Amino acid sequence: MSLLFQPIELGQLKLHNRIIIAPMCEYSAIDGNAQDWHLIHLGHLALSGAGLLILEATAVSPEGRITPEDLGLYSSDNEEALGNVLGSVRKYSDMPIAIQLAHAGRKASSLPPWEGGAQILPDEPGGWKTEAPSAIPHAEGEDAPVALDEEGLARVKNDFARAAERAVGLKIDGIEIHMAHGYLLHQFLSPLANKRTDNYGGSIENRMRFPLEVFERVRAAVPSDFPVWVRVSATDWVQSGWDVDSTVALSRELKDRGCAAIHVSSGGVSPKQEIKLGPGYQVPFAERVRTEVGLPTIAVGLITEPHEAEAILQEGKADAVALARGMLYDPRWPWHAAAELGADVTAPKQYWRSQPREFKNLFKDMKIGQR
C-alpha cells in the first residue's frame, strides 16, 4: 500500500495524503491584494488531489514584501481580497489551505524574477529602505538595510501576530512561518547576516531568540488547536554559515514551543552559496531533523518522480513530501502518482471521465462543506 497516499496529521490538521504543494511566490498582487490571477492559480492547484496547499510567502507588512507585487496580509483590503479568492476556491475543493507568513528583510524591495530580480533602490520608483538584523546588504553593491532596533523588533513581532489573526479570520487551516531562503528570520539565524552584539546576535542561542519570539507570538495569536509550523533552510551552503546541526537545535526549541512540523529546505541567505543540486538533494537534511527531533518533517527539493517520493516515506526519511515547480509543470502530479502507485485520489466529478480505462477506480469524490 502506498504510504504517499496515507493520511497524516500536522497537529490537529488532518490531510488526505502526504503530498504538499509548497509555497510559490506569484509576484502578481497589487498593494498586497490578491487578484484574478490568484483565483486561477490557486483554483487550478486546489483540484490537483494533493493533501495540502500552502499559499505563497505572504508579507506581514508592506516593507516585508520581496517585491512590490507580493501578496500581503497586513491590511483589511488584503484580507478581503484574499477572502474573496479563497471563498471561490473552496466552493469546488475540499483541500486544506495553509498560508506562509513572511518578512523579506534585506531581500525586500526587489524586482520580480522575470525582470531580473535586482534590488530596487529606496529612491527609485517602487523601492523602499529595507530592514534586517544588521546593516549588511545581501549582495555587493546593494543598498544596506536598517538594523532593527528594539522598537522595530516589537513592530515585526506584532505584524506577524496580526497577520496570523487575519489568517484565522479567513478560516485558513494552518500557518507556516518562513524562516528560510535568506529572508528576515533566516537572516537572524545565520551568522553570515547577523552581526549584532546585543541579545539577538552572537551565540546560536541569541541568534535563535528573535525567530523563536516570532513563533511564540504567532502561536499565542491563534487558537490552541490551530497548527503552526516552520519552514527552515537547513544549511546556508556557505562555510561558517547556518548548518544542519544548528537546524536540529532550532527544531528542538520549536518543538518545545508547540511547533506542528518542520518543512526542510536550504540556502538563500548568501550569493556565495554553493548548492550541490541533484534529485532529492535536501532529503538528508529532513531525515536528520526527523530522526533527531521527532517532529513531523516535510521534505522538499527536486522530488519529481512518484516512486522517489514513495521511497522517501517508506525509508523513514520524511513524513510528507512537498512539490513546487514540479507541481506547476504538472498540476495533476498527484493523479499521475496515484495511478503509478496503485492508489486513489480525490478529483472533481467533472473530470472523472478523463481517467484512462485501466485506472477506472482512480478517482474518489471530494466532500465539500461549508467552513
Buried (B, 14 or more C-beta within 10 A) or exposed (E): EBBBBBEBEBBEBEBBBBBBBBBBBBBBBEBBBBBEEBBEBBBBBBBBBBBBBBBBBBBBBBBBBBBBBBBBBBBEEBBEBBBBBBEBBBEBBBBBBBBBBBBBBBBBBBBBEEEEEEBBBEEEEEBBBBBBBBEBBBEEEBBBBBBBEEEBBEBBBBBBBBBBBBBEEBEBBBBBBBBBBBBBBBBBBBBBBBEBEEEBBBEBEBBBBBBBBBBBBBBEBBEEEBBBBBBBBBBBBBEEBBBBEBBBBBBBBBBEEBBBBBBBBBBBBBEEBEBEEEEBBBBBBBBBBBEBBEBBBBBBBBBBBBEBBBBBBEEEBBBBBBBBEBBBEBBBBBBBBBBBBEBBBBBBEEEEEEBEEEBEEBBBEBEEEEE
